[in-house]
Amino acid sequence: MQSASKTVTTTRDMRWVYLLQDIEAQVRRRAYELYEQRGKKDGHHLEDWLQAESELLRQGRNIQSPNSTFNSVELAMISAFPMK
Protein backbone atom coordinates (compact mmCIF):
# COMPACT_ATOMS: atom_id res chain seq x y z
CA MET A 1 0.00 0.00 0.00
CA GLN A 2 1.35 3.43 -0.93
CA SER A 3 1.50 6.26 1.54
CA ALA A 4 -0.26 9.55 0.78
CA SER A 5 3.04 11.43 0.43
CA LYS A 6 4.30 8.85 -2.07
CA THR A 7 1.14 9.32 -4.15
CA VAL A 8 1.51 13.13 -4.10
CA THR A 9 5.14 12.87 -5.20
CA THR A 10 4.18 10.54 -8.01
CA THR A 11 1.45 12.92 -9.19
CA ARG A 12 3.85 15.86 -9.09
CA ASP A 13 6.45 13.85 -10.99
CA MET A 14 3.90 12.95 -13.65
CA ARG A 15 3.04 16.62 -14.14
CA TRP A 16 6.72 17.29 -14.83
CA VAL A 17 6.78 14.40 -17.28
CA TYR A 18 3.81 15.89 -19.15
CA LEU A 19 5.40 19.34 -19.15
CA LEU A 20 8.69 18.04 -20.53
CA GLN A 21 6.85 15.99 -23.15
CA ASP A 22 5.04 19.14 -24.26
CA ILE A 23 8.32 21.04 -24.58
CA GLU A 24 9.84 18.16 -26.53
CA ALA A 25 6.84 18.22 -28.87
CA GLN A 26 7.33 21.96 -29.44
CA VAL A 27 11.00 21.41 -30.27
CA ARG A 28 10.13 18.50 -32.56
CA ARG A 29 7.54 20.60 -34.46
CA ARG A 30 9.97 23.48 -34.92
CA ALA A 31 12.79 21.16 -36.00
CA TYR A 32 10.48 19.68 -38.62
CA GLU A 33 9.58 23.17 -39.84
CA LEU A 34 13.29 23.90 -40.26
CA TYR A 35 13.69 20.63 -42.18
CA GLU A 36 10.84 21.63 -44.48
CA GLN A 37 12.28 25.13 -44.97
CA ARG A 38 15.54 23.50 -46.09
CA GLY A 39 13.62 21.63 -48.78
CA LYS A 40 13.48 18.37 -46.78
CA LYS A 41 17.18 17.72 -47.37
CA ASP A 42 18.46 14.98 -45.10
CA GLY A 43 21.59 15.14 -42.98
CA HIS A 44 20.80 18.18 -40.83
CA HIS A 45 18.58 16.62 -38.15
CA LEU A 46 20.88 17.47 -35.23
CA GLU A 47 21.39 21.03 -36.45
CA ASP A 48 17.62 21.47 -36.84
CA TRP A 49 16.94 20.03 -33.37
CA LEU A 50 19.54 22.22 -31.68
CA GLN A 51 18.32 25.33 -33.49
CA ALA A 52 14.74 24.56 -32.47
CA GLU A 53 15.81 24.14 -28.81
CA SER A 54 17.79 27.36 -28.98
CA GLU A 55 14.83 29.29 -30.39
CA LEU A 56 12.55 27.97 -27.67
CA LEU A 57 15.03 29.00 -24.97
CA ARG A 58 15.59 32.44 -26.52
CA GLN A 59 11.85 33.11 -26.47
CA GLY A 60 12.19 33.20 -22.69
CA ARG A 61 8.50 32.70 -22.25
CA ASN A 62 7.17 31.53 -18.94
CA ILE A 63 6.18 27.91 -18.58
CA GLN A 64 3.77 26.82 -15.88
CA SER A 65 5.20 23.99 -13.79
CA PRO A 66 3.22 21.92 -11.27
CA ASN A 67 4.08 24.31 -8.41
CA SER A 68 5.36 27.57 -9.90
CA THR A 69 6.25 29.39 -13.08
CA PHE A 70 9.69 29.06 -14.63
CA ASN A 71 11.04 30.73 -17.70
CA SER A 72 12.37 28.39 -20.37
CA VAL A 73 16.03 28.92 -19.39
CA GLU A 74 15.32 27.92 -15.79
CA LEU A 75 13.37 24.93 -17.03
CA ALA A 76 16.28 23.85 -19.22
CA MET A 77 18.57 23.97 -16.18
CA ILE A 78 16.10 21.97 -14.11
CA SER A 79 15.80 19.28 -16.78
CA ALA A 80 19.58 19.18 -17.33
CA PHE A 81 20.26 18.74 -13.61
CA PRO A 82 17.26 16.88 -12.15
CA MET A 83 16.83 16.55 -8.40
CA LYS A 84 17.66 13.12 -7.07
C-alpha positions, -999 to 999 in steps of 0.1 A, spaced: 0 0 0 13 34 -9 15 63 15 -3 96 8 30 114 4 43 89 -21 11 93 -41 15 131 -41 51 129 -52 42 105 -80 14 129 -92 38 159 -91 64 139 -110 39 129 -136 30 166 -141 67 173 -148 68 144 -173 38 159 -191 54 193 -191 87 180 -205 69 160 -232 50 191 -243 83 210 -246 98 182 -265 68 182 -289 73 220 -294 110 214 -303 101 185 -326 75 206 -345 100 235 -349 128 212 -360 105 197 -386 96 232 -398 133 239 -403 137 206 -422 108 216 -445 123 251 -450 155 235 -461 136 216 -488 135 184 -468 172 177 -474 185 150 -451 216 151 -430 208 182 -408 186 166 -382 209 175 -352 214 210 -364 176 215 -368 169 200 -334 195 222 -317 183 253 -335 147 246 -325 158 241 -288 178 274 -290 148 293 -304 125 280 -277 150 290 -250 156 324 -265 119 331 -265 122 332 -227 85 327 -222 72 315 -189 62 279 -186 38 268 -159 52 240 -138 32 219 -113 41 243 -84 54 276 -99 62 294 -131 97 291 -146 110 307 -177 124 284 -204 160 289 -194 153 279 -158 134 249 -170 163 238 -192 186 240 -162 161 220 -141 158 193 -168 196 192 -173 203 187 -136 173 169 -122 168 165 -84 177 131 -71 
